[in-house]
Amino acid sequence: MVTEPSPGTYRFKGSTKTEVSSWANLISKVHLEAGTYTMEGTDWPLGSTSWLFGVQATLIPDDGSGRIDVFRPSHYGPEPVKAGLLECQIFINTTGEVDMTLTPRLYKID
């Protein structure tokens, strides 16, 4: 079960029986102006390098130049991006009991 205890904070609680390597995710999309961005999570439950629980984001540039992976574990910025649609996925890629909270934040730094 996923709840939002406060705006932008997501709590994942329950038991997952899905095999590792099959992704369950929560998707959000936002249009960005061109600039340099960084993503922070004040509470990465398994650290900012974990592929078991985290955020992955892909940019679809307005200029039609093709999808670009911009944020992911081990690389949350800073990252220069073109104007376009950013698709963010909060993912869980683990099995067993889960009780984790995440508050990802995207900041434009120029």
DOMARLO-90205 format. One record per atom (N, C-alpha, C): residue in three letters; x, y, z. Coordinates in steps of 0.02 Angstrom, whole numbers, plus 50000, padded with zeros to 5 digits. Atoms other than C-alpha are relative to their C-alpha. Layout:
! residues N
ALAXYZ;...
END
This chain:
! residues 110
MET500424994250000;MET500005000050000;MET500455006250000;VAL499644993750002;VAL500605017649960;VAL499545005550026;THR500384994349975;THR500015032750059;THR500435006249993;GLU499654993650003;GLU500475051150053;GLU499865003750065;PRO500134997049935;PRO500625056550236;PRO500045007650000;SER499974992850010;SER501075074250180;SER500165001149926;PRO499884999050072;PRO501205082250007;PRO500724998649980;GLY499345001750026;GLY502655074649912;GLY500384994750040;THR499695005449960;THR503055061550046;THR499594993749990;TYR500345006350016;TYR502645043550003;TYR500234994550047;ARG499855005649955;ARG502535028950124;ARG499784993649967;PHE500135006650029;PHE502645011250057;PHE500014995150058;LYS500045004649943;LYS502044998450184;LYS499604993949979;GLY500355006250016;GLY501554980350164;GLY500494994549985;SER499595005850018;SER502204964050098;SER499974999249925;THR499975001050072;THR502784961349920;THR500234992949986;LYS499835006950020;LYS502854944249839;LYS500284999949930;THR499744999550068;THR503454950449670;THR500734998149999;GLU499305001850006;GLU505094943449609;GLU500445006249994;VAL499514994650011;VAL506614954649621;VAL500135000449925;SER499914998350071;SER506934962549451;SER499355001649965;SER500624997650029;SER505094965649421;SER499825006350039;TRP500074993449969;TRP504744983949455;TRP499285001850013;ALA500634996849985;ALA503274991649542;ALA500175007350010;ASN499814993149994;ASN503255010349528;ASN499415004750004;LEU500474994649995;LEU502335026449561;LEU500265005449954;ILE499764995550053;ILE502435038249411;ILE499695006950007;SER500234993150001;SER502325057149406;SER500355003549942;LYS499714996450056;LYS502615069049260;LYS499955007550013;VAL499994992849993;VAL503105087449258;VAL500395003049941;HIS499644996750054;HIS503635099449120;HIS500545004550030;LEU499444996049975;LEU505345107449149;LEU500235005149948;GLU499644995250041;GLU506145123149080;GLU500714997449993;ALA499295001850007;ALA507915120849015;ALA500395002850059;GLY499594997749944;GLY509205122349153;GLY500384994250032;THR499655005249963;THR510245112649278;THR499604998450062;TYR500425002449945;TYR509305102249406;TYR500374994950042;THR499765005349956;THR509705091249553;THR499404997150037;MET500535003349962;MET508625078649644;MET500284997950067;GLU499795002049933;GLU508735075849830;GLU499444996150033;GLY500465003749958;GLY507905063849948;GLY500265000450070;THR499754999049932;THR508065068650129;THR500014993550039;ASP500085006249961;ASP507695050850180;ASP500064993849956;TRP499935006050041;TRP508325038350049;TRP500054994050047;PRO499995005549951;PRO507875022750150;PRO500584995149993;LEU499455004850012;LEU509205011750070;LEU500615003349971;GLY499444996250027;GLY510405025450019;GLY499875002449929;SER500134997150066;SER510505035749859;SER500324996049943;THR499725004150053;THR511405021949764;THR499624993449991;SER500365006450001;SER510135007949791;SER499514999449941;TRP500495001650052;TRP509185000149646;TRP499434995850029;LEU500555003649969;LEU508034991549772;LEU499415004650015;PHE500524995149985;PHE507075007549813;PHE500285006849985;GLY499744993550018;GLY507295024649737;GLY499595003449946;VAL500324996150053;VAL506885036449594;VAL500414999349936;GLN499684999850066;GLN507255035149409;GLN499585004949959;ALA500364995050039;ALA506805049549292;ALA500275000349929;THR499844999550071;THR506765051049103;THR499715006549973;LEU500224993850031;LEU506645067149003;LEU499814998749927;ILE500205000150070;ILE505675068448840;ILE500055007349976;PRO499874993150019;PRO506405084448764;PRO499475002749951;ASP500484996750045;ASP505235096848678;ASP500255000249929;ASP499734999550067;ASP506415097348529;ASP499984993449961;GLY500085006450034;GLY506035079048487;GLY500644996049993;SER499355003450008;SER507835073348510;SER500044993150032;GLY500005006849972;GLY507345057248601;GLY500064999950076;ARG500005000949927;ARG507145050948780;ARG500714999750028;ILE499354999949967;ILE508585053748900;ILE499894998250074;ASP500015001449928;ASP508825045449071;ASP500425005350034;VAL499634994549969;VAL509305059949184;VAL500144999050074;PHE499895001249929;PHE509115054549366;PHE499884992750015;ARG500055007149981;ARG509375037449443;ARG500464998950059;PRO499535001449945;PRO510265029149590;PRO500725001049976;SER499304998250013;SER512085034849596;SER500075006249957;HIS499954993850040;HIS511665049949487;HIS499355004150006;TYR500584995649990;TYR510395062349556;TYR500185007249985;GLY499834993250023;GLY511275077549483;GLY500585002850038;PRO500354995650046;PRO511685090949457;PRO500054997549928;GLU500055002450068;GLU511165087749278;GLU499705005649956;PRO500304995250046;PRO510915100149134;PRO499474996449957;VAL500535003150040;VAL509265096449045;VAL499705005149952;LYS500374996050048;LYS508345102948894;LYS499295000950026;ALA500714999349983;ALA506565109348910;ALA499644993749977;GLY500375005950019;GLY505375094648909;GLY499614997050058;LEU500415003549951;LEU504275082349002;LEU500434995150039;LEU499625004549957;LEU505115073849150;LEU499524994950030;GLU500405005449971;GLU504375057049197;GLU500404996750055;CYS499665002849941;CYS504865051749373;CYS499654993850023;GLN500265006349973;GLN504635034249441;GLN500324998650067;ILE499765002649936;ILE504775029749624;ILE499904992449994;PHE500055007250011;PHE505155011149617;PHE500184996150063;ILE499825005049950;ILE505234996249733;ILE500194993849961;ASN499745005850037;ASN506264981549671;ASN500264994950051;THR499805004549947;THR506304970149823;THR499404995650020;THR500545004349976;THR505284956549909;THR499995000250076;GLY500065000449928;GLY504654953850085;GLY499635005950030;GLU500334994649965;GLU504054966250214;GLU500325006749981;VAL499784993350019;VAL504174984450164;VAL499675005150045;ASP500264994349961;ASP503974999850275;ASP500515005649990;MET499524994850018;MET504895014350191;MET499635006349980;THR500284993450018;THR504555032850168;THR500535003749960;LEU499554996350043;LEU505305043950034;LEU499695006849983;THR500214993250018;THR505195062750002;THR500505002749948;PRO499544997450051;PRO506055066249835;PRO499845007349984;ARG500084993050018;ARG506335084449786;ARG500445001549940;LEU499634997850058;LEU506865091749620;LEU500115007550004;TYR499834993049995;TYR507775108449622;TYR500345002449937;LYS499654996850055;LYS508245119949479;LYS500545004350031;ILE499464996249969;ILE509955126949520;ILE500295005349954;ASP499844994350044;ASP510165138449368;ASP499515000749944;
END
